[in-house]
Each structure stands twice: as structure tokens, then as C-alpha cells.
């Protein structure tokens, strides 16, 4: 009985390959965002020394700084190099795993929609209760929160070993996200409520976008007639059976695979790519 006949879906097959460190070269939107934030940091650094310093201050959301300009531009407003490095590393780590699963268009929508929504949530909290908006918002918090939700949703079935203990990639990223929120709360106290609201708005927005994506995918699949599906499947090259390897990964983790099993996984991945092309 093959892995498809036992109920493994295409998305489960994808989850085996995408988390294996992700592509060596980041996917297009992930790579663009990494370069985008790196280049803009140095551009903002140069402008901050000039006549535009006051305008750049309006881009940061924080205590007594709730300018509408910051709702849209706070993701690129960080004056702190460590914050920018943190942003680039998180985008690289999460994006290279998630973008092959959710698609480049969906990845771009997450960035374009979640950041303004998170900024708006922060501004609303700061307007109603200024003392609750004491933590600055100067990097793409909404987008990063949405990526953590995507990791939880898409990668929660993939086991990994961390300090000798077995967990999943999705759970690991969720824990890291909670640690970041906890550190902000320790530093800002009640002032971190606005930051937490921005995080929750990012998670909620990502949940809606992921639901819409899955709903549309389901609609496309149900519209395809059984005859057309059989013709399409007949024309595609077969993917080698790796049911035993999938079971071993689920049971013992990826590190338990032998060289021969890894080679079979690579062959199955190549066959699947040829079939999709």
C-alpha cells in the first residue's frame, strides 16, 4: 500500500521536504524581504543624520508616537542594527520553509496586509489607553507573528531533536515567538499590551489568509472532474513509494535515516518535481 493510499496528502509529502533545512537559496519573496530590510536599514541610517530625521521619527510607533505614517512604515523604521539582523534571520529561517508550502503570492500578501493591521491595532490601543502602548513597534511584528502561525499550522507534524528532546518544528517556532513576547513584557510591563495586541492581530490576520488559501485550494480540487483527475494522474510520472521512510521520520526523526533512505527521499523529491513541471 503506497503513502497516497494510506491517506498521506500532497501537503504532508511537502512537509517532509520543505523543513529539511529549506531550499539552499531562499525563495524569491523571502530573499527580497531579506535584502529589502538590510538595504533600507542603511538608507534610513543615512537619512536619520539629515533633515529628514523628524519624518523618520514619525515612522516608529511607540509612547506618544501614534502617527498614521507609522501604521504603514513601522516595519522598516528600526534604528537598531540588532533588531534588523533579528528580522532578517527570522524571515530567512521561516520564509525558506514556508514559502514553498504556501506560495510566493501568499507570502507577499502576509507581509503587505499583516503589518498595517498590526500597526493599526497598536495605534487603537495607544489612543484608548496610552499607558498600554509603551513598547515601540519598529519592525514587522505582524508579519513575523503570522509566519510563526504558519509554522505552527504547516510544520507541526515534522519532528526534530532539540537538546536531546523530541519536538516539532511548528512547536519550536511557537515557543520562540512566546519567548520574544515574554521578553517584551518583562521590559515594558503593562506597556507591552499594545505590542501583544499587534502580535495577536498578526496571528488573526494570518489565520484568515491561510483559511482563505486552503478554502480556495479545496474549491479548485472539488471542481475537477474525476475523469480529468485520472487523465492528469495518468500523464504524470509516478512518484516512488516512500511510505516506510515517512513512517520512520514520524517515529524517530529525520536524523535516524540512513544514507540509502536519504537518497530515496531525494529521488522521490526529484520525481515529484518532474511530475509537477
Secondary structure, 3 states (H helix, E strand, C coil): CCCCCCCCCHHHHHHHHHCCCCCCCCCHHHHHHHHHHHHHHHHHHHHHCCCCHHHHHHCCEECCECCHHHHHHHHHCCCCHHHHHHHHHHHHHHHHHHHHHHCHHHHHHHHHHHHHHHHHHHHHHHHHCHHHCCCCECCCHHHHHHHHHHHHHHCCCCEEEECCEEEEHHHHHHHHHHHHHHHHHHHHHHHHHHHHHHHHHHHHHHHHHHHHHHHHHHHHHHHCCHHHHHHHHHHCCCCCCCHHHHHHHHHHCHHHCCHHHHHHHHHHHHHHHHHHC
